[in-house]
């Protein structure tokens, strides 16, 4: 039965929840594959995928089955004890990322914080940087999470203002600019932390060769290359990792979102053995990180990625998506930035705010999300059918043209 009035879930959220989000006016109650259903029984195609947490779609049967099996066995133990899922999870994730060791966490922000700690510890104990003088280079426009440390090196005033004082030790340079990076490097730099593609900034893709340039400079200066692949990883861009497009292997890879299969939060840092072996018991941890339920679901998610079919599907459908959107460029759209099934539709000057396009798409039965008022992000589940994608794109194109007047 549909709930209306003061007891509607949206009204209760507005009354009792903190106003940290401004959701579109829809209340979702069910999802399967690329489709979700609201509390009135209307269906929508999901072209956001929870910021890539739903790469496998809603309620993928393989992932639901893995969760159900583990729910009836063992869910949480804490790391005070071992469990039978953690070791295989670490082995399989290390193999998937082409690295050696794993630190499991829960949210993406926790994993980024873990990578920061790992880089600093390595800088002091292995590189020999004097205590409390380590520097990590980050990039303008970054989004790595919302902890106080992370927002302290954000260039977004909305994320940063009135949350200080902030943690020192970060140096921000323009994204995609190797010359600016060269000017910022010195012997105190222990790591370069980068998104291979900046998602929250609007699916911003760096110039070709930039990732390889980061790798070369980190090697020259003896710094760690840390890739935040929380949104870009696990098939989203048409490869297992976005770094694979330039055959770059980072020293640390931060993963999250899709690692939990769209069922529960799972994150991890995957890295070189010599970096992680500098930790010892008591120096880092998480009550829920590496719990058997999370590990079981993540292992099933990795099983889905291992054959490479979803990555290939992302590349193929992404090219089709870009082809469908191309006729808008030069009119209501200034640019379409895309890599795999991930696109940022940059609206032309004079267009209404991107939220207006998202609201128009919602009316047409499609869910998309705006960022920075000028970009509409598109990131369908990798399992979306060809016909479903075309149906959704018809609605998005119509929404853009409608907003343009």
C-alpha positions as CSV (number, residue, x, y, z in Angstrom):
1,X,0.0,0.0,0.0
2,X,1.3,3.5,-0.9
3,X,2.0,5.7,2.1
4,X,1.1,9.3,1.7
5,X,1.3,12.5,3.7
6,X,3.3,13.0,6.9
7,X,4.2,9.3,7.2
8,X,5.6,9.0,3.7
9,X,9.2,7.7,3.9
10,X,10.4,10.9,2.1
11,X,8.6,13.1,4.6
12,X,10.1,11.2,7.5
13,X,13.6,11.5,6.0
14,X,13.1,15.3,5.6
15,X,11.9,15.6,9.2
16,X,14.3,13.3,11.0
17,X,17.3,13.0,8.7
18,X,20.1,15.5,8.4
19,X,19.9,17.4,5.1
20,X,23.1,16.1,3.6
21,X,21.5,15.0,0.3
22,X,19.0,16.5,-2.1
23,X,17.5,13.4,-3.7
24,X,15.3,13.4,-6.8
25,X,11.6,13.1,-5.8
26,X,11.3,9.3,-6.0
27,X,11.1,6.6,-3.3
28,X,12.5,3.3,-4.5
29,X,11.3,0.0,-3.0
30,X,12.6,-2.7,-5.3
31,X,15.2,-3.4,-7.9
32,X,16.2,-6.1,-10.4
33,X,18.9,-5.9,-13.0
34,X,18.8,-2.4,-14.5
35,X,15.3,-1.7,-13.3
36,X,14.0,-0.2,-10.0
37,X,10.4,0.3,-8.8
38,X,9.1,3.1,-6.7
39,X,6.4,3.1,-4.0
40,X,3.7,3.8,-6.5
41,X,4.6,0.8,-8.6
42,X,6.3,2.8,-11.4
43,X,9.4,1.3,-12.9
44,X,12.6,3.2,-13.9
45,X,15.8,2.3,-15.7
46,X,18.7,3.0,-13.3
47,X,21.5,4.9,-15.1
48,X,23.4,5.8,-12.0
49,X,24.2,2.4,-10.5
50,X,24.8,4.0,-7.1
51,X,27.9,5.7,-8.3
52,X,29.2,2.3,-9.7
53,X,28.3,0.3,-6.6
54,X,25.8,-1.6,-8.8
55,X,28.0,-2.6,-11.7
56,X,26.3,-6.0,-11.6
57,X,22.8,-4.5,-11.3
58,X,20.2,-4.8,-8.6
59,X,19.9,-8.1,-6.8
60,X,22.1,-10.1,-9.2
61,X,21.0,-13.8,-8.5
62,X,24.6,-15.0,-8.2
63,X,25.4,-12.4,-5.6
64,X,22.2,-12.8,-3.7
65,X,22.8,-16.5,-3.5
66,X,26.3,-16.0,-2.2
67,X,25.0,-13.6,0.5
68,X,22.1,-16.0,1.5
69,X,24.5,-19.0,1.8
70,X,26.9,-17.0,4.0
71,X,24.1,-15.4,6.1
72,X,23.1,-18.9,7.3
73,X,26.7,-19.8,8.2
74,X,28.7,-16.9,9.7
75,X,28.4,-13.1,9.2
76,X,30.8,-11.2,11.5
77,X,33.7,-12.4,13.7
78,X,36.0,-9.3,14.0
79,X,39.6,-9.7,13.1
80,X,40.3,-11.0,16.6
81,X,39.6,-14.4,15.0
82,X,40.2,-15.9,11.6
83,X,37.4,-16.9,9.2
84,X,37.3,-19.2,6.2
85,X,36.4,-16.4,3.7
86,X,39.0,-13.8,4.4
87,X,42.1,-15.7,3.1
88,X,40.6,-16.7,-0.3
89,X,39.2,-13.2,-0.6
90,X,42.6,-11.6,-0.2
91,X,44.2,-14.1,-2.6
92,X,41.6,-13.6,-5.3
93,X,41.5,-9.8,-5.0
94,X,45.3,-9.6,-5.1
95,X,45.3,-11.7,-8.3
96,X,42.6,-9.6,-9.9
97,X,44.5,-6.4,-9.3
98,X,47.9,-7.9,-10.2
99,X,49.4,-7.1,-6.7
100,X,50.3,-9.1,-3.6
101,X,48.7,-8.0,-0.3
102,X,45.2,-6.8,0.8
103,X,43.8,-4.8,3.6
104,X,40.0,-5.2,3.8
105,X,37.8,-2.3,4.9
106,X,34.2,-1.3,4.5
107,X,33.6,2.1,2.9
108,X,35.6,3.7,0.1
109,X,36.7,6.6,2.4
110,X,38.1,4.1,4.9
111,X,40.1,2.5,2.2
112,X,41.5,5.8,1.0
113,X,42.4,6.6,4.6
114,X,44.1,3.2,4.8
115,X,46.1,3.9,1.7
116,X,47.2,7.3,3.1
117,X,48.4,5.6,6.3
118,X,50.2,2.9,4.3
119,X,52.0,5.4,2.1
120,X,53.1,7.5,5.1
121,X,54.3,4.5,7.1
122,X,56.3,3.3,4.0
123,X,57.7,6.8,3.6
124,X,59.0,6.9,7.1
125,X,60.2,3.4,7.6
126,X,61.4,2.5,4.0
127,X,62.1,5.7,2.2
128,X,63.5,7.5,5.2
129,X,61.5,10.7,5.1
130,X,61.9,12.5,8.5
131,X,59.0,12.0,10.9
132,X,55.9,14.1,10.3
133,X,57.3,15.6,7.1
134,X,55.7,13.2,4.5
135,X,53.9,14.8,1.6
136,X,51.2,13.2,-0.6
137,X,50.4,14.8,-3.9
138,X,46.7,15.0,-4.9
139,X,44.9,16.6,-7.8
140,X,42.5,19.5,-8.1
141,X,38.9,18.3,-8.6
142,X,39.5,15.1,-6.7
143,X,36.9,13.2,-4.8
144,X,38.2,10.5,-2.5
145,X,35.6,10.6,0.3
146,X,34.3,12.8,3.0
147,X,36.4,12.2,6.1
148,X,38.0,15.3,7.6
149,X,41.4,14.3,6.3
150,X,40.1,13.8,2.8
151,X,38.0,16.9,2.5
152,X,41.0,18.9,3.7
153,X,42.6,18.3,0.4
154,X,39.5,18.8,-1.7
155,X,39.1,21.7,-4.0
156,X,35.3,21.7,-3.7
157,X,34.2,24.4,-1.3
158,X,30.9,22.6,-0.6
159,X,32.8,19.6,0.6
160,X,35.5,21.6,2.5
161,X,34.1,24.8,4.0
162,X,33.6,24.9,7.8
163,X,35.0,21.5,8.4
164,X,38.6,22.5,9.4
165,X,41.2,22.6,10.8
166,X,42.6,20.1,8.3
167,X,45.4,17.5,8.3
168,X,48.6,18.8,6.8
169,X,50.9,16.9,4.4
170,X,49.0,17.2,1.1
171,X,49.9,19.2,-2.0
172,X,47.4,19.6,-4.8
173,X,48.2,20.2,-8.4
174,X,46.1,20.5,-11.6
175,X,44.6,17.2,-12.8
176,X,46.2,15.9,-16.0
177,X,49.2,18.4,-15.9
178,X,52.5,16.5,-15.7
179,X,54.5,19.8,-15.7
180,X,52.7,20.9,-12.6
181,X,53.4,17.6,-11.0
182,X,57.1,17.9,-11.8
183,X,57.1,21.3,-10.0
184,X,55.5,19.7,-6.9
185,X,57.8,16.7,-6.6
186,X,60.6,16.6,-4.0
187,X,62.3,14.1,-1.7
188,X,59.5,14.4,0.9
189,X,56.8,13.1,-1.4
190,X,55.9,9.6,-0.4
191,X,52.9,9.1,-2.8
192,X,50.9,10.4,-5.6
193,X,47.2,9.8,-5.1
194,X,45.1,9.9,-8.2
195,X,41.8,8.9,-9.7
196,X,42.5,7.5,-13.2
197,X,39.2,9.2,-14.2
198,X,37.6,11.8,-11.9
199,X,34.0,10.7,-11.3
200,X,32.5,13.2,-9.0
201,X,34.2,16.0,-11.0
202,X,32.0,14.9,-14.0
203,X,33.8,11.9,-15.5
204,X,36.9,13.9,-16.3
205,X,39.4,11.9,-18.4
206,X,43.1,12.9,-18.3
207,X,45.2,13.3,-21.4
208,X,46.5,10.1,-23.0
209,X,49.8,9.1,-21.4
210,X,49.1,10.9,-18.1
211,X,48.8,7.7,-16.0
212,X,52.0,6.4,-17.6
213,X,53.6,9.7,-16.8
214,X,52.6,9.4,-13.1
215,X,54.1,5.9,-13.0
216,X,57.4,7.2,-14.5
217,X,57.7,10.1,-12.1
218,X,56.9,8.0,-9.1
219,X,59.6,5.6,-10.1
220,X,62.1,8.4,-10.6
221,X,61.4,10.1,-7.3
222,X,60.9,6.9,-5.2
223,X,57.2,7.6,-4.4
224,X,54.2,5.3,-4.4
225,X,51.6,5.5,-7.1
226,X,48.2,5.1,-5.4
227,X,45.2,4.7,-7.7
228,X,41.7,5.4,-6.4
229,X,39.6,3.0,-8.5
230,X,36.6,3.0,-6.2
231,X,34.3,4.3,-9.0
232,X,36.4,3.5,-12.1
233,X,37.4,0.0,-11.2
234,X,35.9,-3.5,-11.6
235,X,34.7,-3.2,-15.2
236,X,33.2,0.2,-15.3
237,X,35.5,1.6,-18.0
238,X,35.7,-1.5,-20.2
239,X,38.7,-2.9,-18.4
240,X,39.0,-4.5,-15.0
241,X,40.8,-1.4,-13.8
242,X,40.9,2.0,-15.5
243,X,44.7,1.9,-15.1
244,X,44.7,-1.1,-17.5
245,X,44.0,1.3,-20.4
246,X,47.6,2.5,-20.2
247,X,49.1,-0.8,-18.9
248,X,50.0,1.0,-15.6
249,X,50.3,-1.0,-12.4
250,X,50.0,1.2,-9.3
251,X,51.8,0.4,-6.1
252,X,48.5,0.6,-4.2
253,X,45.0,0.3,-5.6
254,X,41.9,1.4,-3.7
255,X,38.7,-0.5,-4.4
256,X,35.2,-0.3,-3.1
257,X,31.6,0.2,-4.4
258,X,31.2,-2.6,-6.9
259,X,33.3,-4.9,-4.8
260,X,30.3,-5.3,-2.5
261,X,28.2,-6.5,-5.4
262,X,25.6,-3.8,-4.7
263,X,24.5,-5.7,-1.6
264,X,26.7,-4.4,1.2
265,X,29.7,-2.0,1.7
266,X,33.1,-3.7,0.9
267,X,36.3,-1.9,0.2
268,X,40.0,-2.8,0.2
269,X,43.5,-1.5,-0.5
270,X,45.5,-3.9,-2.7
271,X,49.2,-3.3,-2.8
272,X,52.9,-4.3,-2.8
273,X,54.0,-6.8,-0.1
274,X,56.9,-4.6,1.0
275,X,54.5,-1.7,1.7
276,X,52.0,-3.7,3.7
277,X,54.6,-5.8,5.6
278,X,55.5,-2.6,7.4
279,X,52.2,-2.8,9.3
280,X,52.1,-4.9,12.5
281,X,49.3,-6.0,14.8
282,X,47.7,-3.0,16.4
283,X,48.8,-0.4,13.8
284,X,45.6,-0.6,11.8
285,X,42.2,-2.4,11.8
286,X,38.5,-2.5,11.4
287,X,35.8,-4.4,13.3
288,X,33.8,-5.2,10.2
289,X,36.6,-5.1,7.6
290,X,37.1,-8.6,6.2
291,X,34.0,-10.0,7.8
292,X,32.9,-13.4,6.2
293,X,29.7,-12.1,4.8
294,X,31.4,-9.2,3.0
295,X,34.2,-11.5,1.7
296,X,31.7,-14.1,0.4
297,X,29.8,-11.6,-1.6
298,X,33.0,-9.9,-2.9
299,X,34.4,-13.3,-4.0
300,X,31.2,-13.9,-6.0
301,X,31.5,-10.4,-7.5
302,X,35.1,-11.2,-8.6
303,X,33.9,-14.5,-10.1
304,X,31.6,-12.5,-12.3
305,X,34.5,-10.3,-13.5
306,X,37.0,-13.0,-14.0
307,X,35.9,-14.2,-17.5
308,X,36.1,-10.6,-18.9
309,X,32.7,-10.7,-20.5
310,X,31.3,-7.8,-18.4
311,X,34.4,-5.6,-19.2
312,X,34.0,-6.3,-22.9
313,X,30.3,-5.5,-22.6
314,X,31.1,-2.2,-20.9
315,X,33.4,-1.3,-23.7
316,X,31.0,-2.2,-26.5
317,X,27.9,-0.6,-25.0
318,X,29.9,2.5,-23.9
319,X,30.9,3.1,-27.6
320,X,27.2,2.8,-28.5
321,X,26.2,5.2,-25.7
322,X,28.7,7.8,-27.0
323,X,27.5,7.4,-30.6
324,X,23.9,8.0,-29.5
325,X,24.8,11.1,-27.5
326,X,27.1,12.6,-30.1
327,X,24.4,14.4,-32.1
328,X,23.6,16.6,-29.1
329,X,27.2,18.0,-29.1
330,X,27.4,21.5,-30.5
331,X,23.8,22.2,-29.4
332,X,22.5,21.7,-25.9
333,X,25.6,19.6,-25.0
334,X,29.1,21.0,-25.0
335,X,30.9,17.7,-24.6
336,X,30.4,14.0,-23.9
337,X,33.3,12.5,-21.9
338,X,33.1,8.7,-21.8
339,X,35.1,5.6,-21.1
340,X,33.2,2.3,-21.1
341,X,29.8,2.6,-19.7
342,X,30.6,5.8,-17.9
343,X,29.8,9.2,-19.3
344,X,29.7,12.8,-18.3
345,X,27.3,14.9,-20.4
346,X,28.6,18.5,-20.1
347,X,25.7,20.9,-20.8
348,X,26.3,24.0,-23.0
349,X,26.4,27.5,-21.5
350,X,22.9,28.9,-21.1
351,X,21.3,25.5,-20.5
352,X,19.3,25.1,-17.3
353,X,21.1,23.4,-14.3
354,X,21.8,19.7,-14.9
355,X,19.3,18.8,-12.2
356,X,16.5,20.0,-14.5
357,X,17.7,17.4,-17.0
358,X,17.7,14.8,-14.3
359,X,14.2,15.7,-13.2
360,X,13.0,15.6,-16.8
361,X,14.6,12.2,-17.2
362,X,12.9,11.0,-14.1
363,X,9.5,12.0,-15.6
364,X,10.5,9.8,-18.5
365,X,11.3,6.8,-16.4
366,X,15.1,7.1,-16.2
367,X,17.4,7.8,-13.2
368,X,20.5,9.9,-13.8
369,X,22.3,12.3,-11.5
370,X,23.8,15.8,-11.9
371,X,27.2,17.0,-10.6
372,X,28.5,20.5,-10.2
373,X,25.3,21.9,-11.8
374,X,26.6,21.5,-15.4
375,X,27.1,17.7,-15.9
376,X,24.8,14.8,-16.1
377,X,26.5,11.5,-15.1
378,X,25.5,8.3,-16.8
379,X,26.7,4.9,-15.5
380,X,24.3,2.0,-16.2
381,X,24.7,-1.4,-14.7
382,X,27.1,-3.4,-16.8
383,X,24.4,-6.0,-17.2
384,X,22.0,-3.7,-18.9
385,X,20.5,-5.1,-22.1
386,X,21.1,-3.4,-25.4
387,X,17.4,-2.6,-25.8
388,X,17.2,-1.3,-22.3
389,X,20.1,1.0,-22.9
390,X,18.6,2.4,-26.0
391,X,15.3,2.9,-24.3
392,X,17.0,4.8,-21.5
393,X,19.1,6.9,-23.9
394,X,15.9,7.8,-25.8
395,X,14.6,9.3,-22.6
396,X,17.8,11.1,-21.7
397,X,18.1,12.6,-25.1
398,X,14.5,13.8,-25.0
399,X,15.1,15.2,-21.5
400,X,18.1,17.2,-22.7
401,X,16.2,18.6,-25.7
402,X,13.2,19.4,-23.5
403,X,15.3,21.2,-21.0
404,X,16.9,23.2,-23.8
405,X,13.5,24.4,-24.8
